[in-house]
Every structure is written in structure tokens, then in C-alpha cells.
């Protein structure tokens, strides 16, 4: 919860992460939290959206890696 709040700048009620685990989509079990359960953009999503190329971060709420902008081609 805390790491996701740091990464998004939002409280748990807004980013959707309330602990270290979340239910599987079919409800059969639980799994560690992933980026799939987050409902708000993280700082690296915002940077990427605005043209910056964020470097790897390794925070708990950053798994699995999300798509990011590739490096611009050399001119």
C-alpha cells in the first residue's frame, strides 16, 4: 500500500492497492499485488506519457513491467 502511494501520489482508496496480495480474477486464490490491480498512473507512467524515458525502478508495485516508450531513433 505504501509503495503504491509513493509511486502514484494517491491514497489507497484512489490507487486500489490495499495490501500485499489481491484475489485472482477468477476468485479461486490470491496472488502478490501487481501493476494490474493499480487504478492510478505511477510516476513512471506519467513520465513516459510525457516523452521522458524512465529507467527501471524495481519497486514492489512495478511488477509486471509495463509497456514504455522506446528510445527515439538516431537522427
DAQUISUL-V842427 format. One record per residue. N is the residue number from 1. SS is DSSP state (helix for helix, strand for strand, loop for the rest). PHI is phi as a letter, one per 30 degrees, with the letter a starting at -180 (NA if undefined). OMEGA is omega in whole degrees, 0 to 359 (none if undefined). Layout:
BEGIN
N | SS | PHI | OMEGA
N | SS | PHI | OMEGA
END
This chain:
BEGIN
1 | loop | NA | 183
2 | helix | d | 182
3 | helix | d | 178
4 | helix | d | 176
5 | helix | d | 177
6 | helix | d | 184
7 | helix | d | 184
8 | helix | c | 185
9 | loop | i | 182
10 | loop | b | 177
11 | loop | d | 181
12 | helix | e | 180
13 | helix | d | 180
14 | helix | c | 183
15 | helix | d | 172
16 | loop | i | 179
17 | loop | c | 185
18 | loop | b | 180
19 | loop | l | 182
20 | loop | c | 181
21 | strand | b | 179
22 | strand | b | 179
23 | strand | d | 172
24 | loop | d | 181
25 | loop | e | 180
26 | loop | d | 177
27 | loop | i | 184
28 | loop | d | 184
29 | loop | a | 176
30 | strand | b | 177
31 | strand | b | 174
32 | strand | d | 180
33 | loop | e | 178
34 | loop | b | 176
35 | helix | d | 182
36 | helix | d | 180
37 | helix | d | 182
38 | loop | d | 183
39 | loop | c | 180
40 | loop | b | 178
41 | loop | d | 174
42 | loop | d | 183
43 | helix | e | 180
44 | helix | d | 175
45 | helix | d | 181
46 | helix | d | 178
47 | helix | d | 180
48 | helix | d | 180
49 | helix | d | 183
50 | loop | c | 172
51 | loop | j | 179
52 | loop | d | 178
53 | loop | c | 180
54 | loop | d | 179
55 | loop | d | 180
56 | loop | e | 186
57 | loop | b | 177
58 | loop | i | 176
59 | loop | d | 180
60 | helix | e | 183
61 | helix | d | 181
62 | helix | c | 180
63 | loop | c | 353
64 | loop | d | 181
65 | loop | e | 180
66 | loop | c | 178
67 | loop | e | 177
68 | loop | b | 180
69 | loop | d | 176
70 | loop | d | 182
71 | loop | d | 179
72 | loop | d | 180
73 | loop | d | 180
74 | loop | d | 182
75 | loop | c | none
END
